[in-house]
């Protein structure tokens, strides 16, 4: 297995491990899952994921993820949250929105990791070109630009 595929598999493992510790959603309805590894597209209910042959994307809940040119994108929109993640060129952004009215957006345009985590009512963004913004409870961090913010109520 190539180093890129091992890195992608490891990053997905870490992200899914973090997601496992998030509180469960209040509804009994199952969470939509869309996984698009290496050139596949997936659309199910509220989620969608797309990738080219060199990338992987995954979205869970009310989320979209798009990865191209050796990239990885992860988005989790749970319990009323909406998340979007887009990646190109060895970027690996993750967006996690949990709670009513939460919005998380992570855009990776440069090689490296970035994350946006939004709590209830927050809007959190990380963009490797535009910086990070935190409006409400949450966190944004970008290892490519070394910028971060912590939002509060």
PyMOL CGO cylinders between C-alpha atoms (Angstrom):
from pymol import cmd
from pymol.cgo import CYLINDER

trace = [
    CYLINDER, 0.00, 0.00, 0.00, 1.41, 3.41, -0.94, 0.3, 1, 1, 1, 1, 1, 1,
    CYLINDER, 1.41, 3.41, -0.94, 2.30, 6.02, 1.67, 0.3, 1, 1, 1, 1, 1, 1,
    CYLINDER, 2.30, 6.02, 1.67, -0.52, 8.27, 0.44, 0.3, 1, 1, 1, 1, 1, 1,
    CYLINDER, -0.52, 8.27, 0.44, -3.12, 5.53, 0.87, 0.3, 1, 1, 1, 1, 1, 1,
    CYLINDER, -3.12, 5.53, 0.87, -1.75, 4.68, 4.32, 0.3, 1, 1, 1, 1, 1, 1,
    CYLINDER, -1.75, 4.68, 4.32, -1.90, 8.35, 5.30, 0.3, 1, 1, 1, 1, 1, 1,
    CYLINDER, -1.90, 8.35, 5.30, -5.46, 8.68, 4.09, 0.3, 1, 1, 1, 1, 1, 1,
    CYLINDER, -5.46, 8.68, 4.09, -6.49, 5.50, 5.90, 0.3, 1, 1, 1, 1, 1, 1,
    CYLINDER, -6.49, 5.50, 5.90, -4.80, 6.72, 9.10, 0.3, 1, 1, 1, 1, 1, 1,
    CYLINDER, -4.80, 6.72, 9.10, -6.44, 10.15, 8.90, 0.3, 1, 1, 1, 1, 1, 1,
    CYLINDER, -6.44, 10.15, 8.90, -9.87, 8.59, 8.40, 0.3, 1, 1, 1, 1, 1, 1,
    CYLINDER, -9.87, 8.59, 8.40, -9.23, 6.30, 11.37, 0.3, 1, 1, 1, 1, 1, 1,
    CYLINDER, -9.23, 6.30, 11.37, -8.35, 9.22, 13.63, 0.3, 1, 1, 1, 1, 1, 1,
    CYLINDER, -8.35, 9.22, 13.63, -11.33, 11.30, 12.46, 0.3, 1, 1, 1, 1, 1, 1,
    CYLINDER, -11.33, 11.30, 12.46, -13.77, 8.45, 12.91, 0.3, 1, 1, 1, 1, 1, 1,
    CYLINDER, -13.77, 8.45, 12.91, -12.30, 7.72, 16.34, 0.3, 1, 1, 1, 1, 1, 1,
    CYLINDER, -12.30, 7.72, 16.34, -12.95, 11.33, 17.36, 0.3, 1, 1, 1, 1, 1, 1,
    CYLINDER, -12.95, 11.33, 17.36, -16.48, 11.12, 15.96, 0.3, 1, 1, 1, 1, 1, 1,
    CYLINDER, -16.48, 11.12, 15.96, -17.15, 8.02, 18.06, 0.3, 1, 1, 1, 1, 1, 1,
    CYLINDER, -17.15, 8.02, 18.06, -16.72, 10.10, 21.22, 0.3, 1, 1, 1, 1, 1, 1,
    CYLINDER, -16.72, 10.10, 21.22, -19.22, 12.78, 20.16, 0.3, 1, 1, 1, 1, 1, 1,
    CYLINDER, -19.22, 12.78, 20.16, -22.58, 12.61, 21.94, 0.3, 1, 1, 1, 1, 1, 1,
    CYLINDER, -22.58, 12.61, 21.94, -25.21, 10.56, 20.16, 0.3, 1, 1, 1, 1, 1, 1,
    CYLINDER, -25.21, 10.56, 20.16, -27.93, 12.34, 18.23, 0.3, 1, 1, 1, 1, 1, 1,
    CYLINDER, -27.93, 12.34, 18.23, -31.24, 12.73, 20.05, 0.3, 1, 1, 1, 1, 1, 1,
    CYLINDER, -31.24, 12.73, 20.05, -33.38, 11.19, 17.32, 0.3, 1, 1, 1, 1, 1, 1,
    CYLINDER, -33.38, 11.19, 17.32, -33.78, 7.49, 16.68, 0.3, 1, 1, 1, 1, 1, 1,
    CYLINDER, -33.78, 7.49, 16.68, -33.33, 8.02, 12.94, 0.3, 1, 1, 1, 1, 1, 1,
    CYLINDER, -33.33, 8.02, 12.94, -30.09, 6.64, 11.48, 0.3, 1, 1, 1, 1, 1, 1,
    CYLINDER, -30.09, 6.64, 11.48, -27.42, 9.09, 10.37, 0.3, 1, 1, 1, 1, 1, 1,
    CYLINDER, -27.42, 9.09, 10.37, -26.80, 9.18, 6.62, 0.3, 1, 1, 1, 1, 1, 1,
    CYLINDER, -26.80, 9.18, 6.62, -23.31, 8.06, 5.62, 0.3, 1, 1, 1, 1, 1, 1,
    CYLINDER, -23.31, 8.06, 5.62, -21.61, 8.83, 2.30, 0.3, 1, 1, 1, 1, 1, 1,
    CYLINDER, -21.61, 8.83, 2.30, -18.17, 7.43, 1.61, 0.3, 1, 1, 1, 1, 1, 1,
    CYLINDER, -18.17, 7.43, 1.61, -16.35, 8.15, -1.64, 0.3, 1, 1, 1, 1, 1, 1,
    CYLINDER, -16.35, 8.15, -1.64, -12.90, 6.58, -1.70, 0.3, 1, 1, 1, 1, 1, 1,
    CYLINDER, -12.90, 6.58, -1.70, -10.67, 6.82, -4.77, 0.3, 1, 1, 1, 1, 1, 1,
    CYLINDER, -10.67, 6.82, -4.77, -12.88, 8.04, -7.58, 0.3, 1, 1, 1, 1, 1, 1,
    CYLINDER, -12.88, 8.04, -7.58, -16.36, 7.35, -6.32, 0.3, 1, 1, 1, 1, 1, 1,
    CYLINDER, -16.36, 7.35, -6.32, -19.40, 9.51, -5.65, 0.3, 1, 1, 1, 1, 1, 1,
    CYLINDER, -19.40, 9.51, -5.65, -21.96, 8.87, -2.94, 0.3, 1, 1, 1, 1, 1, 1,
    CYLINDER, -21.96, 8.87, -2.94, -25.25, 10.62, -2.22, 0.3, 1, 1, 1, 1, 1, 1,
    CYLINDER, -25.25, 10.62, -2.22, -27.60, 9.41, 0.51, 0.3, 1, 1, 1, 1, 1, 1,
    CYLINDER, -27.60, 9.41, 0.51, -30.35, 11.47, 2.10, 0.3, 1, 1, 1, 1, 1, 1,
    CYLINDER, -30.35, 11.47, 2.10, -28.72, 14.66, 3.44, 0.3, 1, 1, 1, 1, 1, 1,
    CYLINDER, -28.72, 14.66, 3.44, -25.09, 13.80, 2.71, 0.3, 1, 1, 1, 1, 1, 1,
    CYLINDER, -25.09, 13.80, 2.71, -22.91, 13.71, -0.37, 0.3, 1, 1, 1, 1, 1, 1,
    CYLINDER, -22.91, 13.71, -0.37, -19.27, 12.86, -1.00, 0.3, 1, 1, 1, 1, 1, 1,
    CYLINDER, -19.27, 12.86, -1.00, -17.17, 12.97, -4.17, 0.3, 1, 1, 1, 1, 1, 1,
    CYLINDER, -17.17, 12.97, -4.17, -13.53, 12.22, -4.93, 0.3, 1, 1, 1, 1, 1, 1,
    CYLINDER, -13.53, 12.22, -4.93, -11.21, 11.63, -7.84, 0.3, 1, 1, 1, 1, 1, 1,
    CYLINDER, -11.21, 11.63, -7.84, -9.11, 8.48, -8.26, 0.3, 1, 1, 1, 1, 1, 1,
    CYLINDER, -9.11, 8.48, -8.26, -6.29, 9.79, -6.04, 0.3, 1, 1, 1, 1, 1, 1,
    CYLINDER, -6.29, 9.79, -6.04, -8.41, 11.05, -3.14, 0.3, 1, 1, 1, 1, 1, 1,
    CYLINDER, -8.41, 11.05, -3.14, -11.03, 10.07, -0.56, 0.3, 1, 1, 1, 1, 1, 1,
    CYLINDER, -11.03, 10.07, -0.56, -14.03, 11.85, 0.93, 0.3, 1, 1, 1, 1, 1, 1,
    CYLINDER, -14.03, 11.85, 0.93, -16.56, 10.95, 3.61, 0.3, 1, 1, 1, 1, 1, 1,
    CYLINDER, -16.56, 10.95, 3.61, -19.64, 12.75, 4.90, 0.3, 1, 1, 1, 1, 1, 1,
    CYLINDER, -19.64, 12.75, 4.90, -21.98, 11.81, 7.74, 0.3, 1, 1, 1, 1, 1, 1,
    CYLINDER, -21.98, 11.81, 7.74, -25.32, 13.39, 8.61, 0.3, 1, 1, 1, 1, 1, 1,
    CYLINDER, -25.32, 13.39, 8.61, -26.17, 16.73, 7.00, 0.3, 1, 1, 1, 1, 1, 1,
    CYLINDER, -26.17, 16.73, 7.00, -22.80, 17.16, 5.31, 0.3, 1, 1, 1, 1, 1, 1,
    CYLINDER, -22.80, 17.16, 5.31, -20.88, 17.39, 2.03, 0.3, 1, 1, 1, 1, 1, 1,
    CYLINDER, -20.88, 17.39, 2.03, -17.29, 16.40, 1.33, 0.3, 1, 1, 1, 1, 1, 1,
    CYLINDER, -17.29, 16.40, 1.33, -15.25, 16.81, -1.87, 0.3, 1, 1, 1, 1, 1, 1,
    CYLINDER, -15.25, 16.81, -1.87, -11.63, 15.74, -2.42, 0.3, 1, 1, 1, 1, 1, 1,
    CYLINDER, -11.63, 15.74, -2.42, -9.41, 16.00, -5.51, 0.3, 1, 1, 1, 1, 1, 1,
    CYLINDER, -9.41, 16.00, -5.51, -5.73, 15.76, -6.51, 0.3, 1, 1, 1, 1, 1, 1,
    CYLINDER, -5.73, 15.76, -6.51, -4.38, 13.55, -3.68, 0.3, 1, 1, 1, 1, 1, 1,
    CYLINDER, -4.38, 13.55, -3.68, -6.55, 14.98, -0.91, 0.3, 1, 1, 1, 1, 1, 1,
    CYLINDER, -6.55, 14.98, -0.91, -8.79, 13.85, 1.93, 0.3, 1, 1, 1, 1, 1, 1,
    CYLINDER, -8.79, 13.85, 1.93, -12.03, 15.51, 3.06, 0.3, 1, 1, 1, 1, 1, 1,
    CYLINDER, -12.03, 15.51, 3.06, -14.24, 14.66, 6.05, 0.3, 1, 1, 1, 1, 1, 1,
    CYLINDER, -14.24, 14.66, 6.05, -17.51, 16.32, 7.10, 0.3, 1, 1, 1, 1, 1, 1,
    CYLINDER, -17.51, 16.32, 7.10, -19.84, 15.45, 10.01, 0.3, 1, 1, 1, 1, 1, 1,
    CYLINDER, -19.84, 15.45, 10.01, -23.14, 17.31, 10.38, 0.3, 1, 1, 1, 1, 1, 1,
    CYLINDER, -23.14, 17.31, 10.38, -24.95, 15.88, 13.40, 0.3, 1, 1, 1, 1, 1, 1,
    CYLINDER, -24.95, 15.88, 13.40, -27.97, 16.69, 15.56, 0.3, 1, 1, 1, 1, 1, 1,
    CYLINDER, -27.97, 16.69, 15.56, -29.04, 19.73, 13.53, 0.3, 1, 1, 1, 1, 1, 1,
    CYLINDER, -29.04, 19.73, 13.53, -25.56, 20.77, 12.39, 0.3, 1, 1, 1, 1, 1, 1,
    CYLINDER, -25.56, 20.77, 12.39, -24.44, 21.34, 8.80, 0.3, 1, 1, 1, 1, 1, 1,
    CYLINDER, -24.44, 21.34, 8.80, -20.86, 20.62, 7.71, 0.3, 1, 1, 1, 1, 1, 1,
    CYLINDER, -20.86, 20.62, 7.71, -18.87, 21.02, 4.50, 0.3, 1, 1, 1, 1, 1, 1,
    CYLINDER, -18.87, 21.02, 4.50, -15.32, 20.02, 3.65, 0.3, 1, 1, 1, 1, 1, 1,
    CYLINDER, -15.32, 20.02, 3.65, -13.43, 20.56, 0.40, 0.3, 1, 1, 1, 1, 1, 1,
    CYLINDER, -13.43, 20.56, 0.40, -9.83, 19.57, -0.31, 0.3, 1, 1, 1, 1, 1, 1,
    CYLINDER, -9.83, 19.57, -0.31, -7.25, 19.62, -3.12, 0.3, 1, 1, 1, 1, 1, 1,
    CYLINDER, -7.25, 19.62, -3.12, -3.53, 18.96, -3.45, 0.3, 1, 1, 1, 1, 1, 1,
    CYLINDER, -3.53, 18.96, -3.45, -2.55, 16.93, -0.34, 0.3, 1, 1, 1, 1, 1, 1,
    CYLINDER, -2.55, 16.93, -0.34, -4.89, 18.89, 1.95, 0.3, 1, 1, 1, 1, 1, 1,
    CYLINDER, -4.89, 18.89, 1.95, -6.84, 17.09, 4.68, 0.3, 1, 1, 1, 1, 1, 1,
    CYLINDER, -6.84, 17.09, 4.68, -9.57, 19.31, 6.18, 0.3, 1, 1, 1, 1, 1, 1,
    CYLINDER, -9.57, 19.31, 6.18, -12.27, 18.09, 8.55, 0.3, 1, 1, 1, 1, 1, 1,
    CYLINDER, -12.27, 18.09, 8.55, -15.51, 19.90, 9.43, 0.3, 1, 1, 1, 1, 1, 1,
    CYLINDER, -15.51, 19.90, 9.43, -17.66, 18.85, 12.41, 0.3, 1, 1, 1, 1, 1, 1,
    CYLINDER, -17.66, 18.85, 12.41, -20.94, 20.58, 13.25, 0.3, 1, 1, 1, 1, 1, 1,
    CYLINDER, -20.94, 20.58, 13.25, -22.89, 19.32, 16.25, 0.3, 1, 1, 1, 1, 1, 1,
    CYLINDER, -22.89, 19.32, 16.25, -26.09, 20.83, 17.55, 0.3, 1, 1, 1, 1, 1, 1,
    CYLINDER, -26.09, 20.83, 17.55, -28.98, 22.94, 16.30, 0.3, 1, 1, 1, 1, 1, 1,
    CYLINDER, -28.98, 22.94, 16.30, -27.95, 25.78, 14.01, 0.3, 1, 1, 1, 1, 1, 1,
    CYLINDER, -27.95, 25.78, 14.01, -24.27, 24.85, 13.96, 0.3, 1, 1, 1, 1, 1, 1,
    CYLINDER, -24.27, 24.85, 13.96, -22.29, 25.32, 10.74, 0.3, 1, 1, 1, 1, 1, 1,
    CYLINDER, -22.29, 25.32, 10.74, -18.72, 24.12, 10.13, 0.3, 1, 1, 1, 1, 1, 1,
    CYLINDER, -18.72, 24.12, 10.13, -16.79, 24.64, 6.90, 0.3, 1, 1, 1, 1, 1, 1,
    CYLINDER, -16.79, 24.64, 6.90, -13.25, 23.52, 6.18, 0.3, 1, 1, 1, 1, 1, 1,
    CYLINDER, -13.25, 23.52, 6.18, -11.50, 24.31, 2.89, 0.3, 1, 1, 1, 1, 1, 1,
    CYLINDER, -11.50, 24.31, 2.89, -8.03, 22.90, 2.29, 0.3, 1, 1, 1, 1, 1, 1,
    CYLINDER, -8.03, 22.90, 2.29, -6.15, 24.33, -0.69, 0.3, 1, 1, 1, 1, 1, 1,
    CYLINDER, -6.15, 24.33, -0.69, -2.59, 23.74, 0.56, 0.3, 1, 1, 1, 1, 1, 1,
    CYLINDER, -2.59, 23.74, 0.56, -0.94, 20.52, 1.78, 0.3, 1, 1, 1, 1, 1, 1,
    CYLINDER, -0.94, 20.52, 1.78, -1.67, 19.88, 5.46, 0.3, 1, 1, 1, 1, 1, 1,
    CYLINDER, -1.67, 19.88, 5.46, -4.32, 19.36, 8.10, 0.3, 1, 1, 1, 1, 1, 1,
    CYLINDER, -4.32, 19.36, 8.10, -7.11, 21.69, 9.19, 0.3, 1, 1, 1, 1, 1, 1,
    CYLINDER, -7.11, 21.69, 9.19, -10.23, 21.33, 11.32, 0.3, 1, 1, 1, 1, 1, 1,
    CYLINDER, -10.23, 21.33, 11.32, -13.41, 23.28, 12.07, 0.3, 1, 1, 1, 1, 1, 1,
    CYLINDER, -13.41, 23.28, 12.07, -15.61, 22.20, 14.99, 0.3, 1, 1, 1, 1, 1, 1,
    CYLINDER, -15.61, 22.20, 14.99, -18.88, 24.07, 15.61, 0.3, 1, 1, 1, 1, 1, 1,
    CYLINDER, -18.88, 24.07, 15.61, -21.14, 23.74, 18.66, 0.3, 1, 1, 1, 1, 1, 1,
    CYLINDER, -21.14, 23.74, 18.66, -24.84, 24.67, 18.84, 0.3, 1, 1, 1, 1, 1, 1,
    CYLINDER, -24.84, 24.67, 18.84, -25.60, 27.95, 17.07, 0.3, 1, 1, 1, 1, 1, 1,
    CYLINDER, -25.60, 27.95, 17.07, -21.98, 28.54, 15.99, 0.3, 1, 1, 1, 1, 1, 1,
    CYLINDER, -21.98, 28.54, 15.99, -20.48, 29.23, 12.58, 0.3, 1, 1, 1, 1, 1, 1,
    CYLINDER, -20.48, 29.23, 12.58, -16.87, 28.08, 12.37, 0.3, 1, 1, 1, 1, 1, 1,
    CYLINDER, -16.87, 28.08, 12.37, -14.73, 28.21, 9.21, 0.3, 1, 1, 1, 1, 1, 1,
    CYLINDER, -14.73, 28.21, 9.21, -11.19, 27.39, 8.24, 0.3, 1, 1, 1, 1, 1, 1,
    CYLINDER, -11.19, 27.39, 8.24, -9.85, 28.25, 4.80, 0.3, 1, 1, 1, 1, 1, 1,
    CYLINDER, -9.85, 28.25, 4.80, -6.18, 27.73, 4.01, 0.3, 1, 1, 1, 1, 1, 1,
    CYLINDER, -6.18, 27.73, 4.01, -6.21, 30.96, 1.99, 0.3, 1, 1, 1, 1, 1, 1,
    CYLINDER, -6.21, 30.96, 1.99, -8.74, 33.06, 3.92, 0.3, 1, 1, 1, 1, 1, 1,
    CYLINDER, -8.74, 33.06, 3.92, -7.85, 32.18, 7.51, 0.3, 1, 1, 1, 1, 1, 1,
    CYLINDER, -7.85, 32.18, 7.51, -10.04, 31.04, 10.39, 0.3, 1, 1, 1, 1, 1, 1,
    CYLINDER, -10.04, 31.04, 10.39, -13.21, 32.49, 11.91, 0.3, 1, 1, 1, 1, 1, 1,
    CYLINDER, -13.21, 32.49, 11.91, -15.09, 31.51, 15.07, 0.3, 1, 1, 1, 1, 1, 1,
    CYLINDER, -15.09, 31.51, 15.07, -18.55, 32.91, 15.70, 0.3, 1, 1, 1, 1, 1, 1,
    CYLINDER, -18.55, 32.91, 15.70, -20.03, 31.05, 18.68, 0.3, 1, 1, 1, 1, 1, 1,
    CYLINDER, -20.03, 31.05, 18.68, -18.79, 28.00, 20.58, 0.3, 1, 1, 1, 1, 1, 1,
    CYLINDER, -18.79, 28.00, 20.58, -16.23, 26.06, 18.59, 0.3, 1, 1, 1, 1, 1, 1,
    CYLINDER, -16.23, 26.06, 18.59, -12.68, 25.77, 17.35, 0.3, 1, 1, 1, 1, 1, 1,
    CYLINDER, -12.68, 25.77, 17.35, -10.84, 26.24, 14.07, 0.3, 1, 1, 1, 1, 1, 1,
    CYLINDER, -10.84, 26.24, 14.07, -7.23, 25.38, 13.39, 0.3, 1, 1, 1, 1, 1, 1,
    CYLINDER, -7.23, 25.38, 13.39, -5.06, 25.24, 10.28, 0.3, 1, 1, 1, 1, 1, 1,
    CYLINDER, -5.06, 25.24, 10.28, -1.64, 23.62, 10.46, 0.3, 1, 1, 1, 1, 1, 1,
    CYLINDER, -1.64, 23.62, 10.46, -0.66, 24.98, 7.04, 0.3, 1, 1, 1, 1, 1, 1,
    CYLINDER, -0.66, 24.98, 7.04, -0.98, 28.62, 8.14, 0.3, 1, 1, 1, 1, 1, 1,
    CYLINDER, -0.98, 28.62, 8.14, -0.59, 28.07, 11.92, 0.3, 1, 1, 1, 1, 1, 1,
    CYLINDER, -0.59, 28.07, 11.92, -3.78, 30.08, 12.51, 0.3, 1, 1, 1, 1, 1, 1,
    CYLINDER, -3.78, 30.08, 12.51, -6.46, 29.12, 15.03, 0.3, 1, 1, 1, 1, 1, 1,
    CYLINDER, -6.46, 29.12, 15.03, -9.39, 30.54, 16.96, 0.3, 1, 1, 1, 1, 1, 1,
    CYLINDER, -9.39, 30.54, 16.96, -11.63, 29.50, 19.82, 0.3, 1, 1, 1, 1, 1, 1,
    CYLINDER, -11.63, 29.50, 19.82, -15.19, 30.82, 19.80, 0.3, 1, 1, 1, 1, 1, 1,
    CYLINDER, -15.19, 30.82, 19.80, -17.38, 31.46, 22.80, 0.3, 1, 1, 1, 1, 1, 1,
    CYLINDER, -17.38, 31.46, 22.80, -21.04, 32.21, 23.45, 0.3, 1, 1, 1, 1, 1, 1,
]
cmd.load_cgo(trace, "trace")
